[in-house]
């Protein structure tokens, strides 16, 4: 967690310098190039998710032969995907003069940014793919020590070179590409040290496909879910650019750095839970499965709702202190972003159980979600601008993720009445509503006068986080069973004399 927070601090520090030295257009260009590259990465087909699901049992049984075979199959499939991505990148780059026609920068900026980001992406297919083994084995912290540690060093070097050297954009590109290579090899050294038995390429791809048909089946199902994830996470900046400019993409990107930072912190708190749920589901103990779901849902809801509340209260002050009040977006836009953060963060309780049960056969759902997301974002964006684009995302999340997915899990996975989930969710919404009403009355007294510096913001942050955390905890303890179960679990583990 410390490394994660350090990485966020460096990102925010660098963003300020990059805006000053590189400008709004360059940062907006990099965001757009990243999203275009993610479009090509749809070709990954969800192989990583299917491989992770398939590794739970071999890891539990310490079946090294099967682990080697599964990772070998993943490597073969990833190499094929890498060549598809390369071909797609070449075709897409031919249309850059049309895609970036509104850009005021020289066109080579677009090619350079896209090329450097492409190198980093291809390394994930040729070199980094084995990291799925660490994730499935609940050792994701080792990824932080190797790969993310190098990425922190990259940000520090970029900061100083961009700030103090001539031709800062050239230096940014060189460091971005160079450290991607260094980080990849550092990660693989860590993997070899952790799993000395790992030897890939022991069988032909055809033999492995025939031996593990379930993996191929899951990949085909997860492909559709990957499309939905891409549309949800990556198309908004592209639509914003289509309706507005790279400058507005930068404004949006500033806010999304804050949102993404909070999201990653929340995910870091729960990263190791996915594999644990997979092991729990494998036991078949329905009573314990349901009890753990209740607890997990409650604690995830608590952190997700708390993060959204804190984001709404503190973001305007943070943006003003960080890069200046000229980069502020309307409060209505911030509210929609907070709702999106809450929906995306709290959905993982259901998603983790769906992954543990291997329930990917509802391929129509992600296709519908992607169509709703893209169609409504374009329609609402044409009518209401940026707010409309973001409202399209919220609408698709509510209809598919918060109506269909819970029903799908309870009916086909847990085999329990959906009414149980509805009761759980309504109790948590009531707790959130009560907490928001209390905070609405209390926060004016807490926020006090106009902020004049960093220390004022730090004090406001401490007071906001503490007040929101206590009030939300009190309302959930009163109204939800899951929070009471979780609290009793924590108390039972405290040593008593």
Buried (B, 14 or more C-beta within 10 A) or exposed (E): EEBBEBBBEBBBBBBBBBBEBBBBBBBBBBBBBBBBBBBBBBBBBBBBBBBBBBBBEBBEEEBBEBBBBBBBBBBBBBEBBBEBBBEBBEEBBEEBEEBBEEBEBEEEBBBBBBBBBBBBBBBBBEBBBBBBBBBBBBBBBBBBEBBBBBBBBBBBBBBEBBBEEEEBBEBBBBBBBBBBBBBBBBBBEBBEEBBEEBEBEEBEBEEBBEBBEEBBBBBBBBBBBBBBBBBBBBBBBBBBBBBBBBBBBBBBBBBBBBBBBBBBBBBBBBBBBBBBBBBBBEEEEEEEBBBBBBBBBBBBBBBBBBBBBBBBBBBBBBBBBBBEEEBBBEEEBBBBBBBBBBBBBBBBBBBBBBBBBBBBBBBEBBBBBBBBBBEBBBBBBEEBBBBBBBBBBBBBBEBBBBEBBBEBBBEEBBEBEBEBBEEBBEBBEBBBEBBBEBBEEBBEEBBEEEBEEEEBBEEBBEBBBEBBBEBBBBBBBEBBBBBBBBBEEEEEEEEEE
